[in-house]
Amino acid sequence: MDYQPPHEVRDQGKLNSMIEALKNGAELPPVIVCGEVAFSGSHRLAAYDSLEMSPSVIEIDDDDIKAGMEHIGLDPMYDEIDRFDDFEQALVDLKIVYR
């Protein structure tokens, strides 16, 4: 499945390191997704895509998104998630995902 990343690749060095790690058999952390939308892992998705590999994912649902947003002070009805690291940490804090 193709996932819509949270943002474009911003660090080519980071991407290159991930590609090399995958080539050497490393496993990257799973990407947090809801349907086709990814809430983490822009660089991981690009690395997997460049090697035509599928990423491991953690599937969350709308209730998880709402809880994570509220945890970082966003209103799920009106705000957009723009602080993806904070959102991901909120999901860990709430024990929705584990790292």
VOTI-360678 format. One record per atom (N, C-alpha, C, O): residue in one letter; x, y, z. Coordinates in steps of 0.001 Angstrom, whole numbers. Example, Ala and Ser with C-alpha at 12.3 -4.5 7.8 and 13.67 -1.06 7.14 Angstrom:
// VOTI-360678
<r "A", <13190, -5690, 7800>>
<r "A", <12300, -4500, 7800>>
<r "A", <13200, -3300, 7800>>
<r "A", <14236, -3319, 8465>>
<r "S", <12850, -2250, 7080>>
<r "S", <13670, -1060, 7140>>
<r "S", <12900, 30, 7870>>
<r "S", <13409, 1138, 8039>>
//
This chain:
// VOTI-360678
<r "M", <847, -1186, 0>>
<r "M", <0, 0, 0>>
<r "M", <884, 1238, 0>>
<r "M", <1917, 1272, 669>>
<r "D", <482, 2235, -739>>
<r "D", <1177, 3518, -725>>
<r "D", <570, 4395, 355>>
<r "D", <-649, 4523, 459>>
<r "Y", <1437, 4995, 1155>>
<r "Y", <990, 5874, 2232>>
<r "Y", <1363, 7308, 1908>>
<r "Y", <2421, 7576, 1340>>
<r "Q", <478, 8226, 2276>>
<r "Q", <741, 9657, 2125>>
<r "Q", <1603, 10093, 3306>>
<r "Q", <1134, 10061, 4444>>
<r "P", <2855, 10502, 3066>>
<r "P", <3731, 10886, 4179>>
<r "P", <3280, 12199, 4818>>
<r "P", <2589, 12995, 4183>>
<r "P", <3669, 12424, 6072>>
<r "P", <3264, 13660, 6752>>
<r "P", <3913, 14912, 6158>>
<r "P", <3352, 16003, 6263>>
<r "H", <5077, 14771, 5543>>
<r "H", <5753, 15903, 4899>>
<r "H", <6754, 15352, 3893>>
<r "H", <6981, 14144, 3822>>
<r "E", <7346, 16251, 3120>>
<r "E", <8333, 15835, 2137>>
<r "E", <9640, 15445, 2841>>
<r "E", <9843, 15753, 4015>>
<r "V", <10509, 14770, 2106>>
<r "V", <11836, 14446, 2632>>
<r "V", <12599, 15755, 2787>>
<r "V", <12731, 16526, 1837>>
<r "R", <13094, 15994, 3987>>
<r "R", <13776, 17258, 4292>>
<r "R", <15268, 17094, 4519>>
<r "R", <16008, 18078, 4533>>
<r "D", <15716, 15853, 4696>>
<r "D", <17119, 15605, 5022>>
<r "D", <17614, 14449, 4161>>
<r "D", <17382, 13282, 4479>>
<r "Q", <18294, 14782, 3071>>
<r "Q", <18754, 13761, 2132>>
<r "Q", <19757, 12808, 2796>>
<r "Q", <19777, 11616, 2487>>
<r "G", <20578, 13324, 3696>>
<r "G", <21536, 12475, 4415>>
<r "G", <20834, 11426, 5265>>
<r "G", <21242, 10265, 5301>>
<r "K", <19783, 11844, 5943>>
<r "K", <18995, 10915, 6763>>
<r "K", <18373, 9836, 5880>>
<r "K", <18394, 8655, 6226>>
<r "L", <17828, 10242, 4754>>
<r "L", <17237, 9287, 3822>>
<r "L", <18287, 8301, 3331>>
<r "L", <18051, 7093, 3319>>
<r "N", <19446, 8811, 2924>>
<r "N", <20505, 7935, 2428>>
<r "N", <20950, 6934, 3489>>
<r "N", <21208, 5772, 3177>>
<r "S", <21042, 7379, 4745>>
<r "S", <21420, 6477, 5842>>
<r "S", <20387, 5367, 6027>>
<r "S", <20740, 4214, 6276>>
<r "M", <19134, 5718, 5904>>
<r "M", <18075, 4719, 6049>>
<r "M", <18105, 3711, 4897>>
<r "M", <17906, 2514, 5106>>
<r "I", <18352, 4198, 3703>>
<r "I", <18439, 3296, 2550>>
<r "I", <19591, 2315, 2754>>
<r "I", <19427, 1116, 2529>>
<r "E", <20739, 2803, 3171>>
<r "E", <21887, 1926, 3406>>
<r "E", <21595, 922, 4519>>
<r "E", <21966, -247, 4417>>
<r "A", <20933, 1380, 5578>>
<r "A", <20587, 474, 6677>>
<r "A", <19688, -655, 6180>>
<r "A", <19896, -1819, 6523>>
<r "L", <18692, -307, 5375>>
<r "L", <17799, -1337, 4835>>
<r "L", <18555, -2298, 3929>>
<r "L", <18320, -3506, 3967>>
<r "K", <19459, -1769, 3118>>
<r "K", <20259, -2630, 2232>>
<r "K", <21091, -3623, 3037>>
<r "K", <21366, -4733, 2581>>
<r "N", <21492, -3208, 4248>>
<r "N", <22316, -4060, 5114>>
<r "N", <21483, -4937, 6039>>
<r "N", <22022, -5569, 6948>>
<r "G", <20166, -4979, 5812>>
<r "G", <19307, -5879, 6573>>
<r "G", <18718, -5315, 7848>>
<r "G", <18076, -6047, 8601>>
<r "A", <18918, -4042, 8109>>
<r "A", <18356, -3429, 9322>>
<r "A", <16846, -3296, 9191>>
<r "A", <16293, -3254, 8092>>
<r "E", <16204, -3234, 10342>>
<r "E", <14772, -2943, 10392>>
<r "E", <14595, -1540, 10936>>
<r "E", <15214, -1164, 11931>>
<r "L", <13755, -780, 10285>>
<r "L", <13455, 570, 10748>>
<r "L", <12192, 533, 11598>>
<r "L", <11372, -372, 11439>>
<r "P", <12019, 1506, 12503>>
<r "P", <10802, 1536, 13314>>
<r "P", <9553, 1598, 12440>>
<r "P", <9589, 2141, 11336>>
<r "P", <8454, 1044, 12933>>
<r "P", <7221, 1085, 12141>>
<r "P", <6708, 2514, 11959>>
<r "P", <6992, 3409, 12756>>
<r "V", <5955, 2690, 10901>>
<r "V", <5345, 3968, 10565>>
<r "V", <3918, 3961, 11111>>
<r "V", <3203, 2969, 10965>>
<r "I", <3505, 5053, 11733>>
<r "I", <2155, 5163, 12278>>
<r "I", <1228, 5642, 11171>>
<r "I", <1450, 6697, 10576>>
<r "V", <175, 4851, 10893>>
<r "V", <-745, 5162, 9800>>
<r "V", <-2198, 5017, 10241>>
<r "V", <-2524, 4298, 11186>>
<r "C", <-3049, 5729, 9517>>
<r "C", <-4494, 5550, 9620>>
<r "C", <-4986, 5492, 8184>>
<r "C", <-5030, 6508, 7491>>
<r "G", <-5351, 4313, 7748>>
<r "G", <-5701, 4142, 6345>>
<r "G", <-4480, 4358, 5486>>
<r "G", <-3464, 3685, 5659>>
<r "E", <-4572, 5302, 4553>>
<r "E", <-3453, 5605, 3664>>
<r "E", <-2623, 6797, 4124>>
<r "E", <-1652, 7167, 3463>>
<r "V", <-2996, 7400, 5250>>
<r "V", <-2312, 8590, 5757>>
<r "V", <-1302, 8188, 6824>>
<r "V", <-1646, 7524, 7802>>
<r "A", <-55, 8598, 6626>>
<r "A", <1001, 8327, 7606>>
<r "A", <1167, 9540, 8517>>
<r "A", <1123, 10683, 8062>>
<r "F", <1356, 9279, 9802>>
<r "F", <1560, 10342, 10790>>
<r "F", <3002, 10377, 11281>>
<r "F", <3340, 11164, 12165>>
<r "S", <3837, 9541, 10722>>
<r "S", <5259, 9519, 11020>>
<r "S", <5956, 8891, 9829>>
<r "S", <5313, 8282, 8974>>
<r "G", <7275, 9039, 9774>>
<r "G", <8041, 8235, 8846>>
<r "G", <8202, 8723, 7425>>
<r "G", <8315, 7900, 6517>>
<r "S", <8218, 10012, 7189>>
<r "S", <8412, 10496, 5818>>
<r "S", <9687, 9931, 5200>>
<r "S", <9677, 9468, 4059>>
<r "H", <10781, 9970, 5955>>
<r "H", <12052, 9466, 5447>>
<r "H", <12046, 7941, 5348>>
<r "H", <12587, 7374, 4398>>
<r "R", <11435, 7283, 6328>>
<r "R", <11347, 5817, 6273>>
<r "R", <10539, 5367, 5069>>
<r "R", <10930, 4434, 4368>>
<r "L", <9403, 6032, 4823>>
<r "L", <8584, 5666, 3665>>
<r "L", <9360, 5847, 2362>>
<r "L", <9292, 5001, 1471>>
<r "A", <10094, 6952, 2256>>
<r "A", <10878, 7197, 1046>>
<r "A", <11983, 6150, 888>>
<r "A", <12266, 5708, -226>>
<r "A", <12602, 5757, 1991>>
<r "A", <13658, 4741, 1927>>
<r "A", <13091, 3401, 1462>>
<r "A", <13643, 2763, 566>>
<r "Y", <11995, 2984, 2072>>
<r "Y", <11372, 1724, 1658>>
<r "Y", <10935, 1798, 205>>
<r "Y", <11117, 840, -547>>
<r "D", <10363, 2921, -197>>
<r "D", <9877, 3079, -1563>>
<r "D", <11026, 2993, -2568>>
<r "D", <10886, 2377, -3625>>
<r "S", <12157, 3610, -2236>>
<r "S", <13291, 3595, -3162>>
<r "S", <13821, 2185, -3396>>
<r "S", <14418, 1907, -4436>>
<r "L", <13604, 1299, -2431>>
<r "L", <14061, -87, -2557>>
<r "L", <12918, -1039, -2902>>
<r "L", <13086, -2259, -2908>>
<r "E", <11756, -458, -3188>>
<r "E", <10559, -1245, -3520>>
<r "E", <10247, -2282, -2440>>
<r "E", <9940, -3440, -2725>>
<r "M", <10337, -1825, -1195>>
<r "M", <10029, -2652, -26>>
<r "M", <8803, -2062, 668>>
<r "M", <8472, -891, 482>>
<r "S", <8145, -2881, 1462>>
<r "S", <6986, -2423, 2237>>
<r "S", <7410, -2130, 3670>>
<r "S", <8097, -2942, 4290>>
<r "P", <7008, -981, 4201>>
<r "P", <7358, -655, 5583>>
<r "P", <6484, -1434, 6565>>
<r "P", <5372, -1845, 6235>>
<r "S", <6999, -1625, 7760>>
<r "S", <6131, -2122, 8822>>
<r "S", <5350, -919, 9341>>
<r "S", <5875, 193, 9403>>
<r "V", <4099, -1148, 9711>>
<r "V", <3231, -47, 10133>>
<r "V", <2509, -395, 11422>>
<r "V", <2329, -1563, 11767>>
<r "I", <2108, 643, 12114>>
<r "I", <1189, 534, 13250>>
<r "I", <-72, 1266, 12825>>
<r "I", <-39, 2469, 12568>>
<r "E", <-1163, 559, 12752>>
<r "E", <-2439, 1132, 12320>>
<r "E", <-3152, 1720, 13535>>
<r "E", <-3359, 1040, 14539>>
<r "I", <-3526, 3000, 13425>>
<r "I", <-4331, 3641, 14460>>
<r "I", <-5673, 3998, 13839>>
<r "I", <-5844, 3926, 12622>>
<r "D", <-6629, 4389, 14693>>
<r "D", <-7950, 4747, 14181>>
<r "D", <-8285, 6193, 14540>>
<r "D", <-7489, 6892, 15166>>
<r "D", <-9459, 6618, 14138>>
<r "D", <-9876, 8008, 14369>>
<r "D", <-9896, 8373, 15846>>
<r "D", <-9543, 9496, 16205>>
<r "D", <-10303, 7443, 16713>>
<r "D", <-10310, 7722, 18155>>
<r "D", <-8892, 7950, 18677>>
<r "D", <-8674, 8799, 19540>>
<r "D", <-7927, 7187, 18149>>
<r "D", <-6527, 7364, 18553>>
<r "D", <-6013, 8729, 18111>>
<r "D", <-5298, 9401, 18854>>
<r "I", <-6382, 9136, 16896>>
<r "I", <-5960, 10446, 16389>>
<r "I", <-6523, 11546, 17286>>
<r "I", <-5807, 12471, 17668>>
<r "K", <-7798, 11440, 17615>>
<r "K", <-8446, 12442, 18479>>
<r "K", <-7744, 12516, 19829>>
<r "K", <-7450, 13608, 20315>>
<r "A", <-7474, 11367, 20439>>
<r "A", <-6827, 11343, 21750>>
<r "A", <-5429, 11954, 21678>>
<r "A", <-5045, 12729, 22555>>
<r "G", <-4670, 11611, 20642>>
<r "G", <-3324, 12160, 20483>>
<r "G", <-3338, 13663, 20285>>
<r "G", <-2515, 14378, 20856>>
<r "M", <-4272, 14142, 19478>>
<r "M", <-4380, 15581, 19250>>
<r "M", <-4728, 16317, 20538>>
<r "M", <-4114, 17333, 20865>>
<r "E", <-5699, 15811, 21255>>
<r "E", <-6096, 16458, 22508>>
<r "E", <-4946, 16458, 23516>>
<r "E", <-4790, 17408, 24282>>
<r "H", <-4152, 15403, 23513>>
<r "H", <-3023, 15288, 24437>>
<r "H", <-1996, 16402, 24209>>
<r "H", <-1332, 16837, 25150>>
<r "I", <-1868, 16861, 22965>>
<r "I", <-909, 17938, 22692>>
<r "I", <-1601, 19298, 22526>>
<r "I", <-999, 20257, 22041>>
<r "G", <-2854, 19363, 22929>>
<r "G", <-3554, 20644, 22963>>
<r "G", <-4163, 21092, 21652>>
<r "G", <-4430, 22280, 21468>>
<r "L", <-4389, 20162, 20737>>
<r "L", <-5034, 20511, 19474>>
<r "L", <-6503, 20130, 19513>>
<r "L", <-6874, 19139, 20143>>
<r "D", <-7330, 20899, 18852>>
<r "D", <-8753, 20614, 18762>>
<r "D", <-8987, 19764, 17514>>
<r "D", <-8793, 20245, 16398>>
<r "P", <-9402, 18509, 17687>>
<r "P", <-9585, 17615, 16534>>
<r "P", <-10600, 18120, 15511>>
<r "P", <-10558, 17708, 14352>>
<r "M", <-11504, 19000, 15917>>
<r "M", <-12511, 19517, 14993>>
<r "M", <-11974, 20643, 14105>>
<r "M", <-12480, 20857, 13004>>
<r "Y", <-10955, 21361, 14576>>
<r "Y", <-10532, 22562, 13875>>
<r "Y", <-9049, 22609, 13514>>
<r "Y", <-8675, 23267, 12543>>
<r "D", <-8218, 21937, 14262>>
<r "D", <-6772, 22027, 14055>>
<r "D", <-6271, 20902, 13157>>
<r "D", <-6874, 19833, 13064>>
<r "E", <-5158, 21176, 12508>>
<r "E", <-4454, 20154, 11746>>
<r "E", <-3206, 19762, 12525>>
<r "E", <-2644, 20574, 13259>>
<r "I", <-2784, 18535, 12366>>
<r "I", <-1553, 18101, 13022>>
<r "I", <-387, 18655, 12216>>
<r "I", <-228, 18345, 11036>>
<r "D", <422, 19476, 12868>>
<r "D", <1608, 19999, 12213>>
<r "D", <2863, 19737, 13046>>
<r "D", <3982, 20013, 12614>>
<r "R", <2656, 19207, 14232>>
<r "R", <3777, 18861, 15120>>
<r "R", <3816, 17337, 15219>>
<r "R", <3388, 16758, 16217>>
<r "F", <4333, 16699, 14171>>
<r "F", <4252, 15248, 14073>>
<r "F", <5053, 14531, 15149>>
<r "F", <4630, 13480, 15631>>
<r "D", <6213, 15083, 15539>>
<r "D", <6989, 14449, 16612>>
<r "D", <6216, 14494, 17922>>
<r "D", <6194, 13515, 18669>>
<r "D", <5574, 15644, 18204>>
<r "D", <4771, 15761, 19421>>
<r "D", <3579, 14804, 19383>>
<r "D", <3236, 14184, 20389>>
<r "F", <2955, 14694, 18214>>
<r "F", <1806, 13799, 18068>>
<r "F", <2229, 12353, 18283>>
<r "F", <1552, 11600, 18983>>
<r "E", <3337, 11970, 17686>>
<r "E", <3831, 10601, 17863>>
<r "E", <4151, 10326, 19333>>
<r "E", <3832, 9254, 19848>>
<r "Q", <4780, 11289, 20008>>
<r "Q", <5082, 11115, 21429>>
<r "Q", <3805, 11027, 22249>>
<r "Q", <3753, 10280, 23227>>
<r "A", <2775, 11774, 21871>>
<r "A", <1491, 11693, 22578>>
<r "A", <916, 10286, 22473>>
<r "A", <380, 9764, 23450>>
<r "L", <1020, 9667, 21306>>
<r "L", <513, 8296, 21137>>
<r "L", <1290, 7317, 22006>>
<r "L", <723, 6349, 22512>>
<r "V", <2583, 7564, 22179>>
<r "V", <3387, 6729, 23078>>
<r "V", <2977, 6986, 24529>>
<r "V", <2781, 6041, 25294>>
<r "D", <2846, 8266, 24914>>
<r "D", <2446, 8613, 26277>>
<r "D", <1096, 7987, 26654>>
<r "D", <896, 7536, 27782>>
<r "L", <196, 7972, 25696>>
<r "L", <-1142, 7432, 25935>>
<r "L", <-1208, 5909, 25799>>
<r "L", <-2264, 5296, 25956>>
<r "K", <-46, 5318, 25502>>
<r "K", <63, 3865, 25330>>
<r "K", <-799, 3334, 24184>>
<r "K", <-1280, 2201, 24216>>
<r "I", <-978, 4184, 23171>>
<r "I", <-1674, 3770, 21950>>
<r "I", <-683, 3025, 21059>>
<r "I", <-1029, 2031, 20421>>
<r "V", <559, 3524, 21026>>
<r "V", <1638, 2834, 20342>>
<r "V", <2793, 2688, 21323>>
<r "V", <2898, 3437, 22294>>
<r "Y", <3648, 1724, 21059>>
<r "Y", <4788, 1460, 21928>>
<r "Y", <6069, 1585, 21136>>
<r "Y", <6135, 1156, 19984>>
<r "R", <7071, 2159, 21733>>
<r "R", <8385, 2308, 21092>>
<r "R", <9419, 1686, 21981>>
<r "R", <10604, 1691, 21647>>
//
